[in-house]
Amino acid sequence: MFHNSRTTCYNSGTLYYNPAAAKGFIMPTLLTDPPVVRHRWAALAALCLASLMVMMDNTIVNVALPSIAADLDSGISGLQWVVDGYTLAFAGLLITGGHLGDRFGRRRMLITGVIGFALVSIPAALSSSLGALVATRVGLGVCAALVFPATLALLTVVFTDAKERATAFGAWAATTGVSVAIGPVLGGWLMEHYSWASVFWINLPLAAAVLLAVFALVPSGGRDHSGRFDTLGLALSIAAMTLLVYSVIEGPHHGWTDPRTLGGIGLALALAALFVRHELRTPAPILDVRVFSNRMFSGAALQISLAFFALFGFIFLITQYFQAVKGYGTLSAGLHTLPFAIVMAVMSPLAMVLTGRFGVARVAATGSLLMATGFAMVLITDANSSYWGLIVWSMSLMAAGLGLISGPCTHVVMNALPPAQAGAGAAVNDTTREFGGTMGVAVLGSVLTSIYTARIGDAAVVDLLPDSARAAMNSSVMGALEVARQAPEQLRAPILDAARDAFVAGLHQSVWAAVIATAVAAPICAWLLRERKMPLATPDATDVYGLRHSSEV
């Protein structure tokens, strides 16, 4: 390999990387015709299936939370850890997973992660305590961190043509968005027929299908890192990300000014600073942190993170709203999130076309405003709100907004790094999703808990209940529903009304965080993602959407 400060020429002789071109949002220039991967569209389907499997696990468990709460005697805090245990490990290890793929082979890491995902799903399904379930969810997150960055990095190997790669990135981004809605639908169907353990047993046939498809269709993807293994960099990245995510999750419970919260965040930031310092000095970094000085890269990462912050937090709440407030069954609750997947699937490829015409800044900012509008509509919902008259339209706006953000911003992130760091770039892109989603569940869930507990404590009917029933009502809305089921006939309606009113009040207050996050993201990210004119690497270079330019962009 030949390397200097301006260009990098890889042994394959197919790619010429120019850092200045990357800052201008330009694809690396092809020096020779790249090898064409046969069946590349089928390979895309295999990689999308792998990403669907691990992303779906973020939300498939949501519709099972009421059954888990009843079976394992858990309140909202425990349920948050069932969700966040997965995303804690997932987000904390994504950079490590991406680097391991770059170093030891992306397909190898993908296969290792899929096999581990299937194996850990077995004790998850057999868990008999909340602690055991959370521990296995952490294990699933570790395996997912090997799978997810590999899927995106392999796309850069499979697709070398600019237009085809843009389409592939759009399809991949659509899959990650659709998985948010597919999870509750599949989970709801399983819960209608089986126990909550089925949401983990389903991982076994899914993993088998992924393995067969990957072995048959996906090339190795190569291994681009050589030299000394950056053990210290890996350790610092794991420690910093994990401690930061953990502190954010526990912050609302301990209090944001509690020494444990402030100390944890402060230590995490200090470890992150040490990581940056080390990566700037080591000859073989796991991540070229200089890329964050590229405002388009940073803007795209921030936009993705804020979008998924709002979305994951909302999905955590809306599945409970459908079951506890609207009275839908588990399958019905899942099906009522399906319009989100449909709109997302339609908007994602359209977003890539619109970005080629109007630019990523305008398209992503519009998407953020659409999401903010959708979340704002939730503020006027109540227990009697019509699904078709109001709720479905708010979810459709959220999905349309996410579709305009996810694909274009993913493309910005992936084209800011050279091919040798495709796994690391994919890991950064994926980390923004998982870290944002983790914070969304933690923050929105904690706001809901605070408001719900205060409101339910003021309800007159609570004073008529024994201490055990009062504690169950205070723990969660699902606990209140169980109390109502066992209460005398004359108390059932008042208990249900009090619980639903308290939950809706908490939903309104928590959704404000999603409204503010997405509304603020629009102007900030529009400024960061604005295109600027600069010379191209070559007169006929091609941008990421396959559109020819003159000597300037």
JOQUI-V659129 format. One line per field, one symbol per residue. psi: psi as a letter, one per 30 degrees, with the letter a starting at -180 (. if undefined). burial: 1 if it has 16 or more other C-alpha atoms within 10 Angstrom, else 0. A space follows every 50 residues. Layout:
psi=???
burial=???
This chain:
psi=kkkafelkjlffgfkjkjeeeefghkkkkkelklkkjkheeeeeeeeeee eeeeeffefffeffeeeeeeegikaeeeeefeefeefeeeefgeeeeeee eeefkeeeeeeeeeeeeeeffefefgkgleeeeeeeeeeeeeeefeeefe eeefefeejfkeeeeeeeeeeeeeeeeefeeeeeeeeeeefffalffffe effeeeeeeeeeeeeffklefljfklakkieeeeeeeeeeeeeeeeeeef efefkfgkeeeeeeeeeeeeeeeeeeeeeffkfilfkjfffffjeeeeee eeeeeeefeeeeeeeeeeeeeeeeefgkleeeeeeffefeeeeeeefeee eeeeefefleeeeeeeeeeeeeeeeefffglafgkkeffeeeeeeeeeee eeefeeeeeeeeefgfllefheeeeeeeeeeeeeeeeeeeeeeeeeeeee eeeeefffkefefflleeeeeeefeleeeeeeeeeflleffeeeeeeeee eeeeeeeeeefeeeeeeeeeeeeefeeegkllklklelfglklfggkkla fl.
burial=00000001110001111111111111111100000000010011111111 11111111111111111110010111111111111111111111111111 11101111111111111111111110100100111111111111111111 11111111111111111111111111111111111111111000011111 11110110011011001111111110000101110111111111111111 11100000001101111110110111011000011111001001111111 11111111111111111111111111011111111111111111101111 11101100111111111111111111111011100000001111111111 11111111111111111111111111111111111111111111111110 11101110101100100011111111111111110000001101111111 11111111111111101111111011111010000110001111110000 000
